[in-house]
Amino acid sequence: MTGSAMANGKAPFSRTLLVTGGAGFIGSHTVLELLNRNFDIVVVDNCVNAHKSDNSSMPEALRRVEELTGKKLTMFYMVDLKNLQQVREIFQKHQFLCVIHFAGLKAVNESVQFPLKYYQTNLIGSMNLMQCMEEFHVNNIIFSSSATVYGMPSSLPITEQHPVGSCTNAYGKSKFFIEEFIKDHSCANPSLLSHEEELV
């Protein structure tokens, strides 16, 4: 596990958010907006789809986010969520208000060719994340799902009321399965809240 730190230690009350997959396109734009709203941001990304800067210990996208905002990340960890122990160590070091979960493989065609790879990465990584949230009493999660959970739509435009689960590829199925076990975990643990709205 490698990390670049600008601040260390746990705060008694935290405005610290964990953003998984924060070096990706959507993740890095989210990090930028959250820094501008004065949240403290910890990013976890395995950098499979991120370009590393030659002169920085973090991905180029996050280096540019810091440059644009004039603010520093609290910490960047180059960690794969499939490694439970490394994820647990991150939770030991920080007190998180919320987790924003973008991390995962995302190519539809590739998921058809390599479904096991997608199930291993997306499902195991998400389960490890949820396990650590439970262990360290982090009760808020925003999950970035996908319109692929709707499968072939029976009507357009697709609304939140559209049936889900008729997925046509492993990527969509992995997102649907994660939605389902977040729901199940939330029902079993009423203090856990899952969100779709924006943090303000």
NUKE-752415 format. One line per 3 residues: number of its first residue (from 1); for each residue x, y, z of C-alpha. Coordinates in steps of 0.2 Angstrom, whole numbers. Last residue first. Layout:
<recs>
NUM	X:Y:Z | ... $
</recs>
This chain:
<recs>
200	-121:99:5 | -119:81:0 | -128:77:-16 $
197	-143:65:-16 | -142:46:-20 | -139:40:-2 $
194	-137:24:8 | -139:25:26 | -133:12:39 $
191	-141:15:56 | -154:2:51 | -142:-12:50 $
188	-151:-28:43 | -161:-17:31 | -146:-7:26 $
185	-136:-23:23 | -150:-30:12 | -151:-14:2 $
182	-132:-13:0 | -133:-31:-5 | -145:-27:-19 $
179	-137:-12:-25 | -120:-21:-26 | -129:-35:-36 $
176	-136:-23:-48 | -119:-15:-51 | -112:-32:-54 $
173	-126:-37:-66 | -123:-21:-76 | -105:-25:-78 $
170	-108:-44:-81 | -120:-40:-96 | -138:-39:-101 $
167	-146:-34:-85 | -164:-37:-82 | -162:-33:-64 $
164	-171:-16:-62 | -189:-11:-65 | -192:7:-70 $
161	-198:18:-55 | -182:28:-55 | -186:34:-72 $
158	-180:28:-89 | -186:40:-103 | -192:29:-112 $
155	-201:13:-109 | -198:-6:-108 | -179:-3:-106 $
152	-167:-16:-111 | -157:-19:-95 | -162:-7:-80 $
149	-146:-11:-71 | -136:-4:-86 | -141:13:-80 $
146	-126:13:-68 | -122:13:-50 | -112:26:-41 $
143	-115:22:-22 | -116:36:-9 | -113:28:8 $
140	-117:34:26 | -115:24:42 | -97:23:45 $
137	-96:13:62 | -78:6:60 | -82:-12:58 $
134	-98:-9:48 | -89:3:36 | -75:-10:35 $
131	-87:-24:30 | -95:-12:17 | -78:-9:9 $
128	-74:-27:8 | -91:-31:0 | -88:-17:-13 $
125	-71:-24:-18 | -77:-42:-18 | -92:-37:-29 $
122	-83:-25:-42 | -67:-34:-44 | -71:-52:-42 $
119	-88:-50:-52 | -79:-40:-66 | -64:-52:-68 $
116	-77:-67:-68 | -86:-59:-82 | -71:-57:-94 $
113	-78:-57:-112 | -95:-49:-108 | -87:-38:-95 $
110	-75:-32:-108 | -90:-26:-119 | -98:-16:-105 $
107	-82:-8:-99 | -84:-2:-80 | -72:-10:-68 $
104	-74:-3:-51 | -72:11:-39 | -85:25:-38 $
101	-90:23:-20 | -93:39:-10 | -90:35:8 $
98	-97:46:22 | -92:55:38 | -75:45:39 $
95	-63:44:54 | -46:41:47 | -31:30:51 $
92	-40:13:56 | -52:15:40 | -36:15:29 $
89	-29:0:38 | -46:-9:35 | -44:-6:16 $
86	-26:-13:17 | -32:-29:26 | -47:-31:14 $
83	-37:-31:-2 | -50:-32:-15 | -52:-14:-13 $
80	-36:-11:-22 | -25:2:-15 | -15:17:-21 $
77	-20:28:-6 | -21:47:-8 | -23:57:8 $
74	-30:74:15 | -31:80:-2 | -23:97:-5 $
71	-32:114:-10 | -28:127:-23 | -44:121:-32 $
68	-37:119:-49 | -19:113:-44 | -26:101:-32 $
65	-38:94:-45 | -23:94:-57 | -13:83:-46 $
62	-29:72:-44 | -30:69:-63 | -12:66:-64 $
59	-12:51:-52 | -3:53:-35 | 15:52:-30 $
56	20:66:-41 | 33:71:-54 | 30:58:-67 $
53	11:59:-65 | 2:43:-65 | -12:40:-77 $
50	-28:32:-70 | -37:17:-77 | -29:3:-66 $
47	-24:17:-54 | -29:6:-38 | -39:21:-31 $
44	-43:26:-14 | -45:45:-11 | -46:54:6 $
41	-55:71:5 | -57:84:19 | -73:94:14 $
38	-72:112:10 | -85:114:-3 | -72:117:-16 $
35	-64:101:-10 | -80:92:-13 | -82:99:-31 $
32	-64:94:-36 | -67:77:-28 | -82:74:-38 $
29	-73:79:-54 | -60:66:-49 | -72:52:-46 $
26	-82:55:-62 | -66:54:-73 | -56:42:-62 $
23	-44:46:-49 | -57:45:-35 | -61:27:-38 $
20	-66:26:-20 | -69:43:-11 | -68:43:8 $
17	-75:59:15 | -68:68:30 | -79:81:38 $
14	-74:73:55 | -77:76:73 | -64:70:85 $
11	-51:70:71 | -41:55:67 | -22:56:62 $
8	-12:63:48 | -12:77:36 | -3:80:19 $
5	0:62:15 | 5:52:0 | 1:34:1 $
2	7:17:-5 | 0:0:0 $
</recs>
